[in-house]
Amino acid sequence: MKCEVSVIICTYNDGKYLDGCIGSILNQTYRNFELIIVNDNSQDTSEKIIQSYKNKRIRYIKNKRNMGISKSRNKAIEKSSGQYIFITDGDCHPEENWLEIGVNYFKKNDCLAIEGQLVYNEDGYKPTLEDRNVENLNGGMWMTANMAYRREVFKKIKFNSRYAWGGDRALALDINKIKKIPFVQGMKVYHYKKTRNVSEYLKETMRIISKVKVLKNNKESGMPIVLYPKFFLVLLFPPLILLEFFYGRIKNLNDLKLLPFVWVKAVYLRYLIWKTAFEEKIFVI
């Protein structure tokens, strides 16, 4: 008998969080689902954790080499059987009624996909500069830490592996051209707290390359011409960095160590934006 829902997790070196993620999915109030886990050739304890579960709902796929998030998700979708496909990440944990709320919304509304609320760490938590903050509190972000799709979507559209990051946003923009994706606030997923050092803070900047490429292919989507305006202002007027104190984002020594690199990141970010825009023949600031 086919399951009505397929839940997909693609994981790479999420061993620290994976047990909580899998456990939260297996404890869902809605029960007619399968769980497909794609291990993208992790080098940590991920495989050991996954294989420790003997639950019949779990289907485990291990990539022989690192394929990237988009190819891994497409692979999982091909192996899935559910009418509805829910996606989250290995460093997240959904609330126990996540699937129930999502499935009920699909059955009552004519939509191709839905996005849910993504909360960083816990309700009311205020991230500091060292936090690798990933949040979607009001919709319009379309992050696959908390997205669900009707199966029919993937008969015509797939995650675009051309984008190292931002494949979820590119897919959502394609879907929105057909039918608007609603935001279901009650469908909630929590993202585990993660911190970053200077190297990781600057490395995150590389994601802008994919964002510019997504912008090029979706010019009519209303995406902003000025990307990351906060960093653009910091580039023009470096003392604005001190506003991090005003907003309460400097609370410990690690936050303080990162502070001088906000301007460095602003410079590097703008360099990558303009370089990629020139290569892609698109105007952005």
Order of alpha helices (4+ residues) and beta strands (2+ residues): beta-alpha-beta-alpha-beta-alpha-beta-beta-alpha-beta-beta-alpha-beta-alpha-alpha-alpha-alpha-alpha-alpha
